[in-house]
Amino acid sequence: MLVMARGFMHLNAFDITRALIFIMRETLKDMVSFLLVLILSVAAFSILNMIALQINDKNGVFVKTRKFVEPNITESFFSTYLLLFGENVGRMNYLETTLQKLLYFIASLILPIMTLNLLISIISDTYDRVRDTISASDLKLKAELMLGIEQIALFFSTGSKV
């Protein structure tokens, strides 16, 4: 991982890749809040899914469904996460009650649409912000690169005299 990060830092030496690396770095910084919203929404739907697995729609009491004895939080979280990508891992096997069907319908519509729209808006806002400040950022990165090169040259020139 450190080698990959160092490789990206070396790509800053080229004019073509410097702007792209800067856009990628700023986008990753802006996506922290998006990832928090994504994890919380997937967790909320997976918890609702676990509750819906145990509630009988007819009389409203907690009962165990016929197909699953004990729902697992990690399996529920993973299947809800896969729903973001259009995967229906075992979903159709336990859609017995109206509540379960309603939650599946809402989650399959809201999660992918919400996350893709948020992601697109974050990336486009970051691109617009970076494009406005790209010349100043480019000059700053060039100055940092020149400073690093001078420090290396100074190190080797003083090291050879000793």
C-alpha positions in Angstrom: 0.0 0.0 0.0 2.8 2.4 0.8 4.5 1.5 -2.5 1.4 2.4 -4.4 1.0 5.7 -2.5 4.7 6.5 -3.1 4.1 5.7 -6.8 1.3 8.2 -7.0 3.5 10.8 -5.4 6.1 10.2 -8.1 3.4 10.8 -10.7 3.2 14.4 -9.5 6.4 15.1 -11.4 4.5 15.0 -14.7 2.2 17.7 -15.8 -0.4 15.3 -17.3 -0.9 13.2 -14.2 -0.5 15.9 -11.5 -4.0 17.3 -12.0 -5.5 13.9 -12.0 -3.8 12.8 -8.8 -4.9 16.0 -7.2 -8.5 15.4 -8.2 -8.4 11.8 -6.9 -6.9 12.9 -3.6 -9.5 15.7 -3.1 -12.4 13.3 -4.1 -11.3 10.7 -1.5 -11.2 13.4 1.2 -14.7 14.5 0.3 -16.0 11.0 0.2 -15.6 10.4 4.0 -19.0 11.7 4.8 -20.5 9.8 1.9 -19.1 6.5 3.2 -20.5 7.3 6.6 -24.0 7.8 5.1 -23.6 4.7 3.1 -22.7 2.5 6.0 -25.4 3.9 8.2 -28.1 3.4 5.5 -27.0 -0.1 4.8 -27.0 -0.9 8.5 -30.4 0.6 9.0 -32.0 -1.4 6.2 -30.2 -4.6 7.4 -31.5 -4.1 10.9 -35.0 -3.5 9.6 -34.6 -6.6 7.5 -33.7 -8.7 10.5 -36.7 -7.3 12.4 -39.0 -8.0 9.5 -37.7 -11.6 9.4 -39.0 -12.1 12.9 -42.3 -10.3 12.8 -45.4 -12.1 11.6 -47.5 -9.6 9.5 -50.8 -11.2 10.5 -50.8 -10.7 14.3 -47.8 -8.5 14.9 -46.0 -10.8 17.4 -42.4 -11.9 17.1 -42.2 -15.4 15.7 -39.5 -17.3 13.8 -40.1 -17.6 10.1 -40.2 -21.0 8.5 -37.2 -20.6 6.3 -34.7 -19.0 8.7 -34.2 -20.0 12.3 -31.8 -17.3 13.4 -31.0 -14.3 11.2 -27.4 -13.2 11.4 -26.5 -9.4 11.5 -23.4 -9.9 9.3 -25.3 -11.9 6.7 -28.1 -9.3 6.7 -25.6 -6.4 6.4 -23.8 -8.2 3.5 -27.0 -9.0 1.6 -28.2 -5.4 2.0 -24.8 -4.2 0.8 -25.0 -6.4 -2.2 -28.5 -5.0 -2.9 -26.6 -1.7 -3.8 -25.2 -3.5 -6.8 -28.4 -5.2 -7.9 -27.5 -8.6 -6.4 -30.4 -10.4 -4.8 -28.6 -12.9 -2.6 -31.3 -15.2 -1.2 -33.8 -12.3 -1.1 -36.6 -14.1 -2.9 -36.5 -17.1 -0.5 -37.9 -15.3 2.5 -40.2 -12.5 1.2 -43.2 -13.9 2.9 -44.9 -11.0 4.6 -46.1 -7.7 3.3 -43.6 -5.9 5.5 -40.7 -7.9 4.1 -41.8 -7.2 0.5 -42.2 -3.5 1.3 -38.8 -3.2 2.9 -37.2 -5.0 0.0 -38.9 -2.7 -2.5 -37.9 0.4 -0.7 -34.3 -0.7 -0.1 -33.9 -1.8 -3.7 -35.0 1.6 -5.0 -33.6 4.0 -2.4 -30.1 2.5 -1.7 -28.8 2.4 -5.3 -30.4 5.6 -6.5 -29.4 7.6 -3.4 -25.8 6.4 -3.3 -25.2 6.9 -7.0 -26.7 10.4 -6.9 -24.6 11.3 -3.9 -21.5 9.9 -5.4 -22.0 11.7 -8.7 -22.7 15.0 -6.9 -19.6 14.7 -4.7 -17.3 13.9 -7.6 -18.7 16.8 -9.8 -18.5 19.3 -6.9 -14.9 18.2 -6.2 -14.0 18.5 -9.9 -15.5 22.0 -10.1 -13.7 23.1 -7.0 -10.4 21.6 -8.1 -10.7 23.0 -11.6 -11.1 26.5 -10.1 -7.9 26.2 -8.0 -5.8 23.9 -10.3 -3.3 26.5 -11.4 -2.4 27.5 -7.8 -2.3 23.9 -6.7 -0.2 23.0 -9.7 2.4 25.7 -8.8 2.4 24.6 -5.2 3.0 21.0 -6.1 5.8 22.0 -8.5 7.4 24.1 -5.7 7.2 21.1 -3.3 8.8 18.8 -5.8 11.6 21.3 -6.5 12.2 21.7 -2.7 12.4 17.9 -2.4 14.9 17.6 -5.2 17.0 20.4 -3.7 17.0 18.7 -0.3 18.1 15.5 -1.9 20.9 17.3 -3.8 21.9 19.1 -0.6 22.0 15.9 1.3 24.3 14.2 -1.3 26.5 17.2 -1.7 27.2 17.6 2.1 27.4 13.9 2.5 30.1 13.5 0.0 32.3 16.2 1.7 32.3 14.4 5.1 
